[in-house]
Amino acid sequence: MRNFLLVNDDGFDSEGLRALADVLKELGKVYVCAPDTQQSGMSHSITLSTSFEIEEREYPGAEKAWRVAGTPADCTKVGLQFCKELGVDIDIVYSGINKGSNLGTDTLYSGTVGAAMEAAINGVRGVAVSVNDHNASHFETAAVLVRATLERVLTDLTPSTVLNINTPNLPPEKVSGVRVTRLGPGYFDDHIVWEKGSRYKIVGEPPDYKRLGEGVDIAANHMDCATLTTLKYDYTDIDGLKILDNWSINI
């Protein structure tokens, strides 16, 4: 029997988390650890300067569930530790299903991806799952891909690799296929605008990236394709290291 830890950045009561639990409870035992509030854009941040509340709650289809007044990455840490204390070894941490895509360099800001990366850092396979619409309603397409990729994640991917799944907000029959893609450029063309007084806000719209082709996650998603991208937490630029080797810097 597989054991799954479900986390997210949209909050404990989100529709996407419920949809994820519904599909995974048929495939193994589900444990839920999610933030008490919306935590989008928190990236891989963790709570260090203050204490935070953790409350055990009931959750449909879950063996155990915890509501955390912390970040998505906090939730992964808490969930893995609490499950271990229960004698439960987690096979995969699933983060999502997020309302709004996590494509291109926006993955660096993503709490959804950050929570999955925290799993990888802890030696547990992580999968981030998102729907490309902040008013997402078709979680069933993402659920199909979760089901279809589960065994491949366990057998083909190392624990240091995160699988990033993004689907259009369409039913499965209207999706134009599944593409294996690399990360594209920044997803949003954003800028800071004045609201009133000394208050400002970041706003942005996604440009048309179709010209980049189906091998790029952003473009493929704009073409109504679902995308699969593998991510690593190791940011090291290997080619850059070779350049530094020739610098002969001494102190």
N, C-alpha and C positions, 0 to 999 in steps of 0.2 A: 504494500500500500504506500503510495507516494504521499509526502507531506509538503504542503504549500503554505508559504507565508505571503499574505496579501497586504500590500502597503499602497499609499498613493499620496498625491499632494492636493487633491480636491476636497478632502475631508472625509470623516468617518461615515457621513450620511449620504455620500454621493451616489448617483445612479450608476456610474461606471464601475465603482467598487462592487456594488450589488450584482451587476451583470457578470463581472469577473468571478465572483464567488459562486454564482449560479452554474457557470460552466465547469469550474474546477472541483466543485463538491461532488460531481459525477465521476471524477478521475482520481480522487484521493481525499485526504483529510486536509481541511482548510483551517488556517489560523489567520486572524486579522489583527493588524496593528496600524492604525491610521490616525492622522492629526485631527484635533477637535475643530479646527477651522481651516479655511482655504489657505494653502501654502504655496501657490504657484510662484515661480521665479525664485525660489529659495535655493536652487542649485544643490550643492552638496554640503550646505551649512549644517552645523550641529550646535546644540545649546551648551555653552561652556560656563558662562558667567553667572547663571542663576539655576536654581532647582526648577523642576517642572512636574506637573501632576500626571499621573498615570492611573486610569480608572478601568477596571475590568467590566466589560459590558456583554450583554447577549447580542449575538449576531446570527441572522438566519443562515443555516448551513455550515456554521463554523464550530469547531471543537472548543476554541477559546478565542476571545477578542478583547483588545485593549484600545482604549481611546486616549490619545497622548496629546498633551498641551506642548507640542514641540514641532520640530521640522520633519520633513519626509525621511531624511537620513537618520534622525533620532528614532523614528518609528522602526526602521530596519534594525538598528542596534538593539532597541528594546525587544522587538519581536524575536530576534534570533536568540538573545540571552534568555528571555523568559521561556521560550520553547525548549532550549537546552536544559534549563532547570527542571522542566517537566519530563525530561528524558526523550524529547522529540528532536530528531535530526531533520532539518529542513532540506528538501531536495532542490527546490527552486523558489526564489523570491520573485513574485510578480508585482509590478508597480503599475497601477492604473485601475480601470481603463480611463485615461485622461480625456477630459473635454478640451480639445485643442491639440494640434499636432506638436510633435517635438522633432523638428527637421532641421537640417543644416547646422550652422553654428549656434542656433538657439538651444541645441542640446546642452550647451555649457551653462545656460541659465536654468535649465529645467529641474524642478524638484522631483518630477517623475523619474527622470534619468538618474538624478543624484541618488535617489533611494535605491535604484537597481545597482548603481555603482558601489554603494555601500555594501551590498551583498557580495559583490565580486571581491572587494577588499577583504572581506571576512571569509573568503574561500568558498562562497556559495554561489551557484549560478543565478544570474539576475536577468529578468526580462522586463523591458519597459513597453507598455502598450498604450497607444493613443489614437484618437479619432480626430481628423482634421476639420474640426468645427467646434467653436466655443459653445454652441448650442446643440451639441451632438445628440442624436436620437437613435442612430443605427449602431448600437454596440454589438449587435449580433455578428457583424462582419469581422470585427476584431476577435470576438469569441471563437469564430471558426478558425482563425489563424492560430489562436492560442492552443486550441485542440490539435490542429494539424502539425504544429511545430514541437509539441511537448517532448516527445520521445527523441527527436533529433537534437533538441537542446541538451538532453541528458547524455546522449551517446556521442555527439559530434563536437560539442563546444566545451572548452575548458572552463573551469570556474572563474577565470580571470577575464572572460569575454562576456559582455552584455549584449543581448539581442534587443534591438530597437525596432518595434513593430509600429507602423503608422498606416491607418486605413482612411480612405475617403468616407464621408458621412453618407454612405449609400448602402442599400441592401446588397447581399453577396452577389445576386444575379446581375446587378448593374455595375459591378466593379470590373475594370478592364484588365484584370490579371494581377499577378504578383510579381514584383521586380526585386532583384537583389541589387542594392544601390550603395553608393558612397555618399557621405555627407556633402551637401551643397554649401553655398555661401550663406550669409545671414538671411534668415527667413523673412524678417520684417524690415521694411524701410521705415525706421522709426526716428523720432526727433522729440525734443522737449518743448512743450508749449506752456505759455502762461495761462493760469486760471483766474486768480484774483489775488490782490495783495502780494505776498511773497510766496504764493503757492504755485507750483508748476507740476506738470504731468507728462509722462512719456506716452506718446500715441504713435501708432504705426499701422501700415497696411502691407500685406504681402504683394510684391511686384509679380509680374508674369515671368516665371522662370522656365517656361516650356522650351525655350531655345537651347537650354542646357542638355536636353535629351533624357531618355528614360534611364540612363545609368546614374543619374543624380536624384537623390531622394525627393527634393523639392519639386523638380520637374515632373517626375513620375507620378507624384501625388496629385499634381495639378491636372494630370491626364487621366485622373480617376483610377489610378493603379494603387494597390496596396504595396508597401515597401518593407523590406527586411534589410537592416544594416547592423553590422557587428561593430561594437565600440570597446575601447580599452581605457582603463584609468591611467595607464602609463603615458604621460604626455611627451616623453623623450623624443626629440627630433634626432634620429640616428645620423642623417646626412649633416646636420648642424654640428654634431660632435666631431665628425671627421674634419670639418673646417676649423674647429677650435683646436684640434690636435696640431695644426700647423701654425698656431699663433705664437708659440714659444714665449708665453707670459711667465715672468718670474717676479718674486718679491725679494 
